[in-house]
Structure formats: C-alpha cells, structure tokens
Amino acid sequence: MRRFDAWTAMLQQKMMAFIDAAKEAGDTVGGSFEVIATGVPPGLGSYVQWDRKLDGRLAQAMMCIHAIKAVGIGIGPEAAFRPGSRVHDEILPPTVRRGTRPSGPTNRAGGLEGGVTNGEDVRVSGFMKPIATLMKPLRSVDLSTLTDAPAAIERSDVCAVPGRGCRRRGDGRDGAGRRVPGEIRRRFHRRNRAALRRDGRTGPRAAFTSRTTA
C-alpha cells in the first residue's frame, strides 16, 4: 500500500489500518488532504475584484481535481460551527520571535482574509469522496433494458487520497493558472525577496498532509 504523508507515524498506521478494514469489507473510503504554503508574502489577491480573490481561485483549482467534493481554507467548514472567539485570529504587535510585522498566535483563517494573503501560511484542504467502484457492488440499472443490474467493478483500489497530493512547480502562473506578465512577476519577486529578508524568512514552500474518513 502506498504510504500517507501524515503528521505522525502513529496516525499513518491508523489510516492504513482503517483502509485495510474497508478493503476486507469490500468497501472504499475517502478523506481529506491539506496543502500548506509557507513564506507567502501579504497582499496577494484582491479584496475588490471578485475574479481576482485568491481564495476563490485556490478553491476553483482544488475543486477541479476529480472526486473533490468540498474545499476548506484554514479551519474550513469548522468555522460554521464555532463561536466567533474561536474562529477569528488575534493580531499582536511585532516581536523578535514573530519578526517585524504584526501577527497572531493562531492561523484559523488559513493565511487568507478578504481574498488577500495576510502573510501567514496559506492552508487549503480538499475533501475527497470514496471511490465509486465497490467490490460489493451497489444496486444499479442496465440502461439498455432499464432493469435491475449490479454496478460494474472497474478498479480495485480502496482509497485514492494520497494521489491527490500532487505538487506542481511554480512556473509564473497565478492561482487560476493564467500567465502573469513578466514585468509584474519580476516586480513581485523583488518585493517578495525584500520582505522575506526583512522578516528573516525563507521563500514560499509547500507541504502536503492527508487523512482518511476515520
């Protein structure tokens, strides 16, 4: 079995055991994965134009992946079930540890507020449905006769969540995959490097984690 990129080895083993149990039962499982971009400067996106909001572009890019049924930014859907005091992030003055810009002890917003990055890690989650083909087929209909017929068995894997963690090398495109003009891109990189040096941070990096529906 392909191993998961999980936070801990113990969690990884629990996920694999959960998938093995589903396989024994002839069932399939879905799950979620999270992509984390660190070192992202503040100000990317737009709080004015609806089609330039970075959260909207990232959500569209995530939903374009096959079998993804929901997208979350930061704490995602959990924000609908918490009081405001446990959803919004506090903003604190700069310190030696936090660098030269105001920041907070939490990042529930996932690095995006009002369609614009705020300088924190950008965290985007995708929620994937289970594979449709089951070893114990569900009821279906034969379209040629419109009579009862079990669904066909077309694949044998149980969980495809790890395969969604595709990393793509940045090639000068924006969140919607459109080409950014060269001068704008060069200007952004100059300002980004200056901001990173000022804050003592490295450039943007991406990480990937996943979990099953267990």
N, C-alpha and C positions, 0 to 999 in steps of 0.2 A: 504493500500500500504506500502511496505517496505520502510523505510526512507533511504535517501542517506547520506553518510558521505561527506558533502560539507563544503567548507571553512567557509561559513556564513549561518545563518538561512534564510536570505533573498534569497540567491542563492538556498538553498534547496527547498524553496517554489516555486521558478520559475521553477526548474527542475520538481517538482511534477506536477505543472500546465501544463507544456509542455507535460508530459506523459499522463495526463488526456485528453488533447485535442487530442492527437494521438489516444487514446482509443475510444473517441467519433467518430473519423473519420474512425475507423476500420483499423487503420494503426499501425505500430510499429516503434520504434526508437532505435538507437544505442547510442554510446557515448564513452567517454574515462575515464580512471582511472589512477591514479598515485600512485606508491608505493615509499615512501621515507625512506631510511635507514640512521639514524644519528649515529654519533660516530664511523664511519668506518675508520680504520687507513689507511694511504697511503701505496702503494706498493703491493696491492693485484692484482693478474692477471699477465699478461705478455705482454711485448711490442715486443717480439721476436717470440714465437711460436704462429701460427695462431689459434690453437685449445685451447690455454690457455688464450686468451684475455678475460677478464671478461665481457666487453661489449657484445662480441659475445655470450658468454654463457647465459648472462641475456636475451638477445634478443631471443635466441632459447627457453629458458624456458617460456618467455612470449608468443611467437608465438605458443607454444604447447597447449595453452588454447583454447578451442573451440570458434570459431567465432571471434577471434582476427585477424585483417587484417593488422595491422601495429604496429610498436613499436617505441617509441621515448626515447632518453636519454637526459636529460637536457631540452633544448628548442625543441629538436626533429626536425621534418620536417621544423619548422620555420627557422632553420639555413640556409636552401637553399634559402630563400627569403630576407635575411638581408645582409647588408654590413658587412665586417669583424669587423669593430669597434663595432658592436652591436651583435657580435657572440662570440668573444674571451674574456676571462676573464683577467683582470689585476691582477698582482701579487704584493702585497705590503709587506714591511718589518714587522716583528713581533711587536706587541704592547701588552699592558696589556689586552686590550679587546679581541684581536684575539689569545692570547696565545703565545707560544714560537716558532711557526713555521710561515713562510710566508703564507699569504692567500690573498684573494681579496674581494672586495665589492659585487661581483656577483658570481653566480654559474650556468652560462649558459651551461657549459659542463656537468652538472649533476654528478659531482664527479668522472668522468672517462675521462682519456686522454690517447690516445695511447694504450688502452686496460688495463690500470692500474688505480687503485683508487688514487686520489690525496689528500685525507684527508678531502674533503668537503662531504656534504650529497650526497649520491647516489640516484638519482631520475630517475625512469624508468616509462614510460607511456605505456599503452596498448590502442589501438583503436579498438572498437568492432562494428561489423556490426549489423544492426537491425535484430530482429527475423524474420525468413523466412516465418513463417505461419501468414497470414493476415486474419482478419475477413472478409475482402472483397478480396477474392482470386484473384491472378493474373492468366492470361491465361497459360495453360499448355497443355500437350499431354498425352493421355492414351497410355501407351507403349504396351498394348495388341492389340490395334486396330489402333494405330498411328493417332487417330482422336482428334479433339479439346476436351479438358476437363478441367474444373477449378481445380486449385491446392486444395489439401485436407486441411482441418482445423484440426490441430492436437494438438494445445495448445492455451491457451487463454491469457497468459501474454503479456505485451506490451514492456517492457524493462528489460533486464537481466543484465545490467551493475553492479548493486550493488553486485550481486552474484560473480563477478569476483574478488572482493577484499578479496580473501582468504589469511589468514596469516598462515604460516607454521612454527612451532617451529624448530629452528636450531638443527640439530642432527649430526653435524660434517661432513656435506657434502659440496662439493664445488658448484659453480654456475651451473654446469651441472648435479648435483645430484649424483656425484660419491663420493665414500668414500675416505676421506683424511687419510693417515696413522697416527696412534696415536701420534707418536713422533713429527711429523711435526705439528700436531694440537696443542699439548701441548706447543711446542716452539712458535707457533704463538700467543697463548693466553698469554703466559708470556710477550712477546714483546708488545702485544697489551695493556695489563694492565699497563705496564711501560709507554708506550706512552700516554695513557689516563691520568695517574696521572700527567705526566709532563705538559700536556696541560690543566689540570683541567677539563676534560670532563668525561661524563659517557660512558657506553658501548653502542654498537650498539642497536638501536631501530628502529622499523618500524611503519610507519603511512600510512593511505590509504585515498585517496580522489577520487571523481568521478564527472563527468559532462556528461550531455546528449548532443545531437547534436544541442540543441537550441542555 
